[in-house]
Every structure is written in C-alpha cells, then in structure tokens.
Amino acid sequence: MKKSINLRLDEGLLASLDCYATEMERTRTFIIEKAISAYFDTLDEIISDKRIDEIKRGNTEVYSLQQVAEQLGLD
C-alpha cells in the first residue's frame, strides 16, 4: 500500500525531475521512488562504515557467533 507525503523541491531539481520523467515516460513518483531506493544502498554503506569505526574505537562491544548461540541457549 502506498502512502502520500508532501515534498518541497528546489525549482531546478523539480525541472530536472520533470525532464527525466518525460524522457522515460514515467511519473515523478516513479522516478522519486527509484532514486530513494537507490540511495538506500549508499546509506547502508555509510551506516556500515560508521559502525566499523565505532568498533575500531572500542565504543561497541562485539560478540562471536558462539557467544550469541550460548546466550540464547542454542549450543
């Protein structure tokens, strides 16, 4: 199920969006959905890098698979 949101865009960005939509014979919504979906991959990488940095700094505790299994009683 899709939900509606309000979105404010810079005029230049909106013009580019319209050009892409027209060229691809798609709606603005289609282009925006694809762009957001593609950007999620980038965000995943950023978050992964942040978590790795936290581990390297010693700010996050790391558990082995064996430790997790033991804690859950799966061993």
Secondary structure as GFF3:
##gff-version 3
##sequence-region A 1 75
A	DSSP	alpha_helix	11	24	.	.	.	ID=ss1
A	DSSP	alpha_helix	28	56	.	.	.	ID=ss2
A	DSSP	alpha_helix	65	71	.	.	.	ID=ss3
###
